[in-house]
Every structure is written in C-alpha cells, then in structure tokens.
Amino acid sequence: MHGYELRKRLNLMLGWGRVLSYGSLYPTLKKMLRAGLIEELAPSRTTVSRRPRITYQVTPAGNQEFHDLMMEVGPTAWEDDNFDIRFTFFSSTDMEIRLRVLEGRRTRLQERLERVQSQLSMTQKEVDSYAAELQRHGVESVEREVKWLSDLINAERAVPPSGTDPALGSTAPHDPPHVPQHDHQHDQQHVPPAASSEVPATTARQAGSPAGES
C-alpha cells in the first residue's frame, strides 16, 4: 500500500475527528522503516508521466509490535488521544483487554464529569449565557459517552465469542456486539472493521496524534 492510499484508509477508519496529514504520515513511515516494522516493496509505474510509487508492507516484527500494543492496558489506552485508535482495532483485542480499556475510559470520564458538575454552578455565575451553554453541552456530551460505554461493557459481558461454548468463557477476539451508535462531536467512534496485518493497523498507532490537513 502506498502513502496516498494509506492516508485515505486511515482517515476513513479513524473518522472525521482525526485527520492524518502527509506531514505526520511520511515521517512516521520513515521511523517505522528504520525500526524494521515495515518494508518497502519494489516501486511500480502506473503511467509514463508519473514517478514510481513506493509501497509498504508490514514485516513480522511489525505484526508483533502491533500485537504487543493491542495487549497494553493502562491510562494511555483510554485517554482522549489514544482511545479512538484502540477502539478502532478492538476486533484484534481479547475480550478481557477490551473490557479493561472500556472500563478505564468510563471511569476517567465519570471522574471528569463529577469534577465539572461540581464546578458548574459556580462558573455559570461568572460567564455569559453562551459560555454557560457551551459548558452544558460539554457535560451532556460526556454523559452520552458514559452511557455508550456502559452499553458496550454490558454487551461485551453478555455476548460470548461466536463459535465457542459460552460455558468455557473464551476471551478470543470476535465481532463487536450491537449497541446504540455513539454520537459525540469530540470523540466520534465507529464500529471497527476486521483488522488485518496491513500497514494501517501499525501506522495508526505510531501516528496517533490528531493532525490537520497538510
């Protein structure tokens, strides 16, 4: 997959809230090349007038790096900058890990919500109506995401992995359960497609910070 196609694929997977620019993509690809996580394939010309396009392929080391990253559980997994990336690749994550990430995200948002609500009555006396409305909108957005996370957690616990005996309690990756879609302006999430060993999976994790168009 060449850089242009890779950027399109990543932007489609990660959604409108996180736009990956070429200024972020190509330095990340060079870094991954040096680390042996991807490799360049022989360039091919599409037309006489165009220069050859460099295509990339994930190496076995890159696949292992992606696997290790998907097994990580800690505060960075559910912070704003990383949660949507982790969620996008949930189909490649064990159920136990998925639950820990979802619960960590919900706990973090509940703490944030309690802190904001405790300060809301005081700050509304000091700001105009528009600023107060923006604060109210932020509180409602967090409340919606907390409910969405709770629905996901309950669905994960209720639905056993397909093709297994529910009594065995397998934690193998499976298709995400059906839950109400999350509609959050700040953290829009998507039901993830099945992840593969292609370049987008590892590149998204390496170039995880939001970026504007170049």
Backbone bond lengths (Angstrom), bond angles and torsions (degrees), N, CA, C in turn:
res aa  C-N    CA-C-N  psi(-1)  N-CA   C-N-CA  omega(-1)  CA-C   N-CA-C  phi
1 M - - - 1.460 - - 1.534 109.10 -
2 H 1.331 116.51 129.66 1.468 119.25 -179.30 1.529 110.31 -89.01
3 G 1.336 115.72 171.40 1.448 120.69 -170.90 1.513 114.57 -60.16
4 Y 1.336 117.26 -41.20 1.474 120.09 -178.94 1.527 110.78 -63.22
5 E 1.320 116.35 -46.91 1.462 120.54 179.77 1.530 111.02 -65.79
6 L 1.333 115.77 -38.65 1.463 120.39 179.52 1.522 110.69 -62.82
7 R 1.316 117.48 -43.45 1.462 120.74 179.57 1.525 110.54 -62.79
8 K 1.335 117.30 -43.64 1.461 120.45 178.18 1.523 111.07 -60.38
9 R 1.335 116.38 -43.59 1.463 120.19 -178.41 1.526 111.12 -64.49
10 L 1.318 116.52 -44.27 1.469 120.06 -179.01 1.526 111.61 -65.49
11 N 1.340 117.47 -42.82 1.456 119.70 179.73 1.521 111.41 -65.18
12 L 1.331 117.15 -34.02 1.463 120.86 176.59 1.523 110.75 -67.59
13 M 1.330 116.44 -42.30 1.459 120.61 -177.80 1.525 112.64 -70.74
14 L 1.328 116.76 -39.14 1.463 120.67 -172.92 1.523 113.55 -88.39
15 G 1.344 117.91 -14.81 1.451 120.07 174.03 1.516 113.67 90.80
16 W 1.342 114.20 173.12 1.464 120.24 -172.81 1.520 112.75 -69.62
17 G 1.312 118.77 -20.31 1.461 120.44 -176.95 1.512 114.00 -77.38
18 R 1.337 118.06 -7.15 1.462 120.88 -177.39 1.530 107.50 -141.17
19 V 1.331 116.31 97.38 1.462 121.78 -176.86 1.521 108.91 -100.58
20 L 1.321 115.77 121.39 1.465 121.31 -178.25 1.524 109.79 -90.87
21 S 1.323 116.91 121.31 1.456 121.67 -179.41 1.523 110.12 -91.18
22 Y 1.332 115.47 161.46 1.465 119.76 175.33 1.527 110.89 -63.45
23 G 1.328 116.40 -30.54 1.457 120.19 178.20 1.515 113.20 -64.48
24 S 1.333 117.16 -23.47 1.467 121.21 174.66 1.522 111.54 -93.95
25 L 1.335 116.21 -35.55 1.459 120.48 -173.43 1.526 112.72 -67.74
26 Y 1.335 117.63 -53.68 1.458 119.64 -171.57 1.535 113.74 -68.04
27 P 1.345 119.94 -39.92 1.474 117.81 172.64 1.524 112.45 -60.26
28 T 1.337 117.33 -35.53 1.465 120.46 178.00 1.517 110.82 -66.99
29 L 1.337 117.45 -41.50 1.465 120.53 177.56 1.534 111.16 -62.20
30 K 1.333 116.76 -41.18 1.467 119.81 178.01 1.530 110.93 -63.27
31 K 1.323 115.80 -40.99 1.467 120.14 178.06 1.516 110.80 -63.03
32 M 1.317 117.37 -42.06 1.461 121.44 179.46 1.527 111.63 -68.28
33 L 1.330 116.17 -34.12 1.471 119.78 175.58 1.523 110.95 -62.45
34 R 1.330 116.02 -46.41 1.459 120.05 -179.70 1.528 111.42 -63.23
35 A 1.329 116.25 -32.30 1.467 120.13 -179.37 1.529 112.47 -83.34
36 G 1.323 117.17 -4.69 1.459 120.30 179.89 1.515 114.24 77.19
37 L 1.344 117.74 17.24 1.464 121.21 -179.67 1.518 112.57 -82.52
38 I 1.327 116.63 -25.63 1.461 122.46 174.69 1.518 108.37 -135.87
39 E 1.317 115.46 166.89 1.457 120.44 177.19 1.522 109.49 -138.72
40 E 1.319 115.61 152.08 1.459 120.73 177.78 1.516 109.55 -85.28
41 L 1.336 115.27 139.94 1.447 121.12 174.92 1.516 108.98 -99.82
42 A 1.312 116.08 162.98 1.465 120.99 -178.51 1.520 108.96 -58.47
43 P 1.350 118.21 126.72 1.466 120.20 -178.79 1.519 111.46 -67.91
44 S 1.322 116.07 150.50 1.465 121.13 177.59 1.513 108.78 -130.08
45 R 1.319 116.90 142.90 1.454 122.11 179.62 1.531 109.54 -89.81
46 T 1.335 115.77 135.35 1.459 119.70 176.09 1.522 111.09 -89.32
47 T 1.329 117.61 -40.17 1.459 122.58 175.69 1.519 108.02 -139.80
48 V 1.323 115.46 168.35 1.466 120.16 -179.14 1.526 110.82 -65.69
49 S 1.330 116.87 -33.66 1.462 119.92 -174.57 1.517 113.62 -81.25
50 R 1.312 117.76 -16.47 1.455 119.74 -176.94 1.519 110.92 -96.85
51 R 1.322 115.88 146.70 1.453 120.88 176.14 1.530 109.43 -76.41
52 P 1.306 117.38 155.70 1.467 119.65 -179.28 1.529 111.45 -60.70
53 R 1.315 115.41 141.46 1.459 120.95 177.08 1.522 109.71 -95.13
54 I 1.316 115.55 132.20 1.458 120.80 177.00 1.528 108.24 -82.83
55 T 1.299 116.73 127.71 1.464 121.04 176.84 1.523 109.40 -111.11
56 Y 1.327 114.65 154.77 1.459 120.64 -174.06 1.524 110.30 -124.58
57 Q 1.307 114.82 151.95 1.459 121.78 178.19 1.521 109.17 -140.54
58 V 1.337 115.71 139.21 1.459 120.21 179.56 1.522 109.66 -72.44
59 T 1.320 116.70 136.56 1.462 122.53 178.00 1.534 109.92 -89.15
60 P 1.325 118.19 166.86 1.477 119.33 173.39 1.529 112.27 -54.32
61 A 1.340 116.94 -37.61 1.464 119.47 177.15 1.525 111.20 -64.45
62 G 1.325 116.56 -35.52 1.458 120.54 177.89 1.523 111.87 -67.53
63 N 1.333 116.15 -40.97 1.464 119.67 176.67 1.526 111.16 -62.42
64 Q 1.328 116.41 -39.55 1.461 119.83 179.43 1.529 110.49 -67.91
65 E 1.332 116.50 -39.29 1.464 120.63 177.55 1.533 110.48 -61.53
66 F 1.329 115.73 -43.20 1.468 119.35 178.38 1.529 110.75 -62.42
67 H 1.325 116.75 -43.53 1.461 120.88 178.43 1.531 110.89 -59.57
68 D 1.326 116.12 -44.89 1.468 120.33 -179.71 1.524 111.16 -63.63
69 L 1.334 116.76 -40.21 1.462 120.27 179.61 1.531 111.36 -64.94
70 M 1.333 116.12 -38.65 1.461 120.03 -179.98 1.534 112.19 -70.83
71 M 1.320 117.63 -16.75 1.458 121.40 178.71 1.531 111.88 -90.30
72 E 1.330 117.32 -10.43 1.454 120.65 -179.14 1.522 110.75 -70.06
73 V 1.321 116.01 135.11 1.464 121.50 176.14 1.524 107.21 -132.94
74 G 1.295 116.12 122.14 1.457 121.13 -179.67 1.513 109.35 178.72
75 P 1.314 118.30 178.74 1.466 121.48 -176.89 1.522 114.38 -53.06
76 T 1.342 118.16 -34.90 1.465 118.70 -178.55 1.517 111.84 -66.01
77 A 1.322 118.79 -23.75 1.461 121.89 -177.49 1.517 112.47 -71.10
78 W 1.334 117.90 -25.82 1.461 119.15 -177.66 1.518 113.77 -117.34
79 E 1.324 117.71 10.66 1.460 119.44 173.69 1.534 109.96 -74.58
80 D 1.336 116.01 164.97 1.458 121.00 -175.13 1.521 113.16 -56.34
81 D 1.333 117.79 -40.02 1.464 120.97 -174.18 1.524 113.58 -72.50
82 N 1.327 118.48 -21.12 1.458 120.53 -172.38 1.522 114.72 -118.80
83 F 1.326 117.89 -20.94 1.460 118.63 -171.82 1.520 113.17 -61.09
84 D 1.332 117.70 -43.01 1.460 118.77 -177.26 1.528 111.97 -64.13
85 I 1.349 116.97 -33.27 1.464 119.72 177.40 1.521 109.95 -68.14
86 R 1.335 116.40 -45.59 1.457 118.87 178.57 1.524 111.27 -60.88
87 F 1.330 116.85 -40.67 1.457 120.14 -179.48 1.524 111.65 -66.18
88 T 1.322 117.63 -36.63 1.452 121.39 179.72 1.522 111.35 -57.86
89 F 1.333 116.65 -33.82 1.466 120.86 -177.01 1.530 112.13 -107.14
90 F 1.333 116.68 27.41 1.461 120.01 178.83 1.527 112.71 -62.16
91 S 1.316 118.72 -27.13 1.462 119.92 -179.42 1.524 112.10 -66.66
92 S 1.334 117.16 -13.89 1.466 121.59 176.30 1.531 111.63 -103.75
93 T 1.332 116.60 16.76 1.457 121.52 -175.23 1.523 110.04 -121.67
94 D 1.331 116.81 139.69 1.465 121.05 176.98 1.525 110.77 -62.10
95 M 1.328 115.50 151.44 1.460 120.47 -177.53 1.523 111.94 -58.65
96 E 1.324 117.75 -40.60 1.461 120.60 -179.71 1.524 111.00 -60.50
97 I 1.328 116.21 -41.56 1.466 120.46 178.68 1.517 110.11 -67.12
98 R 1.337 116.56 -43.10 1.465 119.64 178.97 1.524 110.89 -57.23
99 L 1.322 116.08 -45.77 1.455 119.95 -178.77 1.525 111.61 -63.24
100 R 1.312 117.31 -41.84 1.462 120.24 -179.20 1.522 111.12 -64.97
101 V 1.337 116.89 -38.03 1.460 120.14 178.31 1.525 110.46 -68.84
102 L 1.332 116.68 -44.93 1.466 120.19 179.51 1.526 111.34 -62.78
103 E 1.322 116.76 -43.72 1.456 119.92 179.74 1.526 111.47 -67.10
104 G 1.326 116.75 -37.35 1.457 119.73 176.78 1.513 111.84 -64.35
105 R 1.338 116.21 -41.00 1.464 120.43 177.87 1.525 110.67 -64.24
106 R 1.334 116.56 -44.34 1.463 119.70 -179.73 1.532 110.84 -62.88
107 T 1.322 117.72 -44.08 1.459 120.63 179.53 1.525 111.22 -60.97
108 R 1.339 115.93 -42.88 1.461 119.38 179.55 1.519 111.45 -62.21
109 L 1.327 117.42 -42.21 1.462 120.45 179.64 1.522 111.66 -69.48
110 Q 1.326 117.82 -37.09 1.466 120.43 177.34 1.522 110.88 -63.28
111 E 1.324 117.10 -40.07 1.461 120.35 176.74 1.523 110.71 -63.42
112 R 1.321 115.78 -42.27 1.465 120.41 178.78 1.529 110.48 -64.35
113 L 1.327 116.20 -41.69 1.455 121.05 -178.54 1.518 111.23 -64.42
114 E 1.321 117.22 -43.70 1.465 120.45 178.98 1.525 111.07 -62.45
115 R 1.321 115.93 -39.97 1.463 119.53 -179.12 1.529 110.85 -66.56
116 V 1.328 116.41 -43.13 1.468 119.85 -178.46 1.522 110.55 -68.81
117 Q 1.329 117.28 -42.67 1.465 120.24 -179.01 1.523 111.96 -63.96
118 S 1.334 116.38 -34.58 1.468 119.25 179.33 1.523 111.77 -69.07
119 Q 1.325 116.66 -24.99 1.460 120.57 -178.85 1.524 112.78 -98.01
120 L 1.337 116.06 -11.17 1.458 119.95 -170.75 1.520 112.54 -63.44
121 S 1.328 117.15 -45.02 1.463 119.66 -177.32 1.525 111.79 -62.98
122 M 1.327 116.70 -33.25 1.462 119.98 -179.81 1.527 111.21 -76.07
123 T 1.335 116.87 -43.30 1.466 119.40 -176.68 1.523 111.95 -71.20
124 Q 1.337 118.10 -29.95 1.456 119.73 -178.90 1.528 111.71 -65.44
125 K 1.311 117.60 -23.38 1.456 120.70 177.46 1.527 111.50 -76.09
126 E 1.335 116.87 -17.14 1.458 121.03 -173.87 1.522 113.32 -106.86
127 V 1.339 118.53 -4.11 1.465 121.13 -176.77 1.521 109.40 -123.32
128 D 1.347 115.82 164.38 1.464 119.33 179.25 1.529 110.22 -80.06
129 S 1.318 115.92 179.23 1.466 121.00 -172.39 1.529 112.08 -65.65
130 Y 1.335 117.16 -32.97 1.471 119.24 -179.14 1.522 111.18 -70.40
131 A 1.314 116.99 -43.18 1.455 120.22 177.61 1.527 110.54 -64.42
132 A 1.321 116.65 -38.47 1.461 120.16 177.91 1.524 111.00 -65.41
133 E 1.324 116.77 -38.64 1.471 120.41 178.11 1.522 110.81 -65.05
134 L 1.330 116.76 -39.06 1.457 120.02 177.89 1.524 110.90 -63.82
135 Q 1.327 116.83 -40.21 1.463 120.32 176.70 1.521 111.02 -62.60
136 R 1.325 116.88 -42.83 1.460 120.90 179.42 1.528 110.75 -63.18
137 H 1.319 115.67 -41.57 1.459 120.23 178.01 1.528 110.90 -61.36
138 G 1.331 116.94 -40.89 1.463 120.39 178.56 1.515 111.93 -63.01
139 V 1.332 116.58 -40.99 1.464 120.34 178.68 1.522 110.38 -63.92
140 E 1.317 117.46 -44.65 1.462 120.79 -179.63 1.528 111.34 -64.59
141 S 1.332 116.92 -36.48 1.460 120.10 178.83 1.526 111.28 -64.42
142 V 1.330 116.40 -42.84 1.464 119.95 178.10 1.520 110.51 -65.96
143 E 1.323 117.45 -40.27 1.473 120.73 178.13 1.523 110.79 -60.43
144 R 1.341 117.55 -40.58 1.473 120.57 178.44 1.516 110.85 -64.71
145 E 1.329 116.55 -40.88 1.461 118.39 -179.25 1.522 111.36 -68.48
146 V 1.319 117.72 -37.10 1.467 120.43 177.13 1.520 109.80 -61.17
147 K 1.331 117.74 -43.69 1.466 120.98 178.47 1.528 110.59 -63.49
148 W 1.331 116.53 -42.31 1.470 121.21 178.41 1.523 111.03 -60.95
149 L 1.315 116.66 -43.37 1.463 120.59 178.12 1.523 111.12 -64.02
150 S 1.325 117.01 -40.24 1.461 120.28 178.53 1.523 110.84 -63.33
151 D 1.333 117.11 -40.12 1.465 120.58 176.78 1.528 110.99 -62.46
152 L 1.318 116.44 -41.96 1.461 120.62 178.66 1.524 111.08 -63.45
153 I 1.314 116.64 -44.77 1.461 121.19 -178.61 1.527 110.29 -62.54
154 N 1.327 116.46 -45.14 1.461 120.04 179.47 1.524 111.45 -63.84
155 A 1.336 116.55 -38.76 1.458 120.09 179.78 1.524 111.08 -68.43
156 E 1.335 117.13 -39.28 1.461 120.40 178.25 1.532 110.84 -61.95
157 R 1.312 116.36 -39.89 1.465 120.29 -178.11 1.522 112.17 -73.96
158 A 1.341 116.38 -27.57 1.465 119.88 -173.85 1.514 113.52 -87.57
159 V 1.336 117.23 -28.90 1.462 120.43 -173.44 1.515 109.83 -104.52
160 P 1.355 119.02 116.99 1.462 120.93 176.43 1.508 110.72 -73.24
161 P 1.337 118.88 156.71 1.458 121.39 176.79 1.517 110.79 -56.92
162 S 1.313 117.63 140.84 1.451 122.01 -179.04 1.521 110.53 -65.82
163 G 1.324 115.28 142.88 1.454 120.14 177.46 1.511 114.30 81.08
164 T 1.349 118.39 12.20 1.457 120.46 -179.75 1.517 109.19 -127.20
165 D 1.292 116.21 162.78 1.450 122.24 176.86 1.522 108.30 -80.65
166 P 1.367 118.77 119.25 1.466 119.98 -178.39 1.519 112.95 -55.28
167 A 1.341 117.71 -28.62 1.455 120.06 -178.19 1.516 112.54 -69.29
168 L 1.359 116.39 -19.40 1.462 119.78 -178.21 1.516 111.76 -81.32
169 G 1.336 116.45 -20.50 1.469 118.86 178.06 1.510 113.01 64.48
170 S 1.332 118.37 39.17 1.457 121.81 -179.48 1.518 110.27 -62.86
171 T 1.319 116.17 147.95 1.471 121.23 178.89 1.518 111.22 -114.98
172 A 1.316 117.96 24.48 1.464 121.14 -178.55 1.518 110.23 -68.93
173 P 1.359 117.54 152.54 1.457 120.29 178.04 1.520 110.71 -59.64
174 H 1.330 117.65 146.57 1.447 122.02 177.34 1.511 108.61 -152.19
175 D 1.348 115.37 173.42 1.448 119.85 179.79 1.516 110.14 -62.70
176 P 1.335 118.52 143.26 1.461 120.56 -177.79 1.511 110.98 -64.28
177 P 1.340 118.18 142.03 1.459 120.71 178.31 1.514 110.88 -68.03
178 H 1.323 115.62 158.62 1.461 120.07 178.60 1.523 109.72 -79.71
179 V 1.324 115.50 121.87 1.461 121.17 176.48 1.515 107.67 -138.46
180 P 1.344 118.12 161.76 1.463 119.73 177.35 1.514 111.01 -56.28
181 Q 1.346 116.71 137.98 1.457 120.96 -178.63 1.516 110.36 -66.97
182 H 1.322 114.19 143.90 1.467 121.03 -178.88 1.512 108.64 -88.33
183 D 1.321 117.16 127.79 1.465 122.49 179.65 1.506 108.47 -120.05
184 H 1.340 115.86 89.07 1.467 121.54 -173.82 1.513 107.31 -130.76
185 Q 1.324 117.54 120.79 1.461 120.90 -175.59 1.515 112.25 -62.92
186 H 1.332 117.31 -33.32 1.472 119.36 -176.37 1.514 111.63 -83.43
187 D 1.324 117.59 -40.43 1.451 121.35 -175.04 1.515 109.77 -128.65
188 Q 1.349 117.49 69.30 1.445 120.19 179.16 1.518 108.85 -71.38
189 Q 1.349 116.94 127.78 1.450 121.68 -178.99 1.518 109.33 -111.55
190 H 1.320 115.83 159.51 1.449 122.12 178.27 1.505 109.10 -130.67
191 V 1.353 115.95 147.75 1.451 118.30 172.59 1.508 107.35 -67.13
192 P 1.322 119.72 121.73 1.454 122.35 -169.95 1.512 112.32 -74.38
193 P 1.360 117.04 142.66 1.452 119.33 169.87 1.510 109.57 -73.71
194 A 1.317 116.73 167.38 1.458 119.24 178.21 1.516 108.94 -63.83
195 A 1.327 117.54 125.60 1.462 121.70 -178.89 1.510 109.93 -76.01
196 S 1.323 116.68 150.96 1.449 121.82 178.81 1.503 108.45 -130.51
197 S 1.322 115.84 -173.56 1.459 120.13 -179.04 1.515 111.54 -89.95
198 E 1.361 118.21 16.34 1.442 120.74 179.48 1.518 110.49 -71.70
199 V 1.325 114.49 171.35 1.452 121.05 -176.07 1.526 113.63 -59.15
200 P 1.374 121.99 -38.17 1.464 119.53 -173.43 1.504 114.63 -54.45
201 A 1.326 118.86 -37.57 1.457 120.68 -174.71 1.518 111.99 -59.12
202 T 1.332 117.23 -50.82 1.456 120.27 -178.08 1.518 111.37 -76.09
203 T 1.341 117.75 -36.75 1.456 120.27 -177.87 1.513 111.49 -64.83
204 A 1.326 117.83 -39.68 1.458 120.67 -179.72 1.511 111.10 -60.50
205 R 1.319 117.54 -39.72 1.463 121.60 -179.43 1.521 110.43 -69.97
206 Q 1.380 116.78 -36.22 1.462 120.16 -179.21 1.519 110.88 -74.26
207 A 1.347 117.95 -36.58 1.470 122.23 -178.57 1.501 108.87 -107.23
208 G 1.299 118.37 55.74 1.458 122.53 -169.52 1.508 116.17 -80.86
209 S 1.316 120.44 -17.40 1.460 120.26 -174.75 1.508 109.87 -77.54
210 P 1.364 117.77 142.76 1.456 121.10 178.74 1.512 110.38 -58.62
211 A 1.328 115.71 143.52 1.461 119.98 -179.21 1.506 109.38 -142.19
212 G 1.314 116.99 148.42 1.460 120.73 177.22 1.495 110.77 -87.21
213 E 1.311 115.73 172.48 1.456 121.20 177.10 1.515 109.55 -65.22
214 S 1.335 114.26 143.71 1.464 118.11 177.40 1.520 109.55 -86.92
